[in-house]
């Protein structure tokens, strides 16, 4: 009987160890289930945060695209401004050239008018001298001197005009 009692004790001890191992396994299983639940909660939080970050990233991408479009528009405006500036510079240069040509042309016209007046005076002088040299033309000498002084005054007015 002793052997039976020993066997029974051994079996009880084995059962006791098995029960303790089972309790430990149950505790470990419960611990793992709690950790799993905690991990699932953490994953949910991470997924929500990831969704928020993706939404923020999408908004930033849209804003970035808008900024790129605006930048391109500004670059187009700058290019247009630079082209207008170049045309303006060319126009100013051409305007200065034309003003210079106009001044030169006015000087030429003034010289030509002076030459014309001198030529007209010379023709009038020649005509008068022809009249004087013709028979009976000596009576006009007094009138000629008066005419000559008047013409000299007129010519002085054309050659050296009074500045207003």
PERAJO-V587444 format. One record per pair of residues at least 12 apart in sequence whose C-alpha atoms are under 8 Angstrom apart, sorted by the first residue. I is the first residue (numbers start at 0). GAP is how many residues later the second one is. D is the distance in Angstrom with one decimal. If there is no record, write none. Layout:
<<I;GAP;D> <I;GAP;D>>
//
This chain:
<<113;44;6.7> <113;45;6.1> <116;38;7.3> <116;41;7.7> <117;37;7.5> <120;30;7.4> <127;16;7.5>>
//
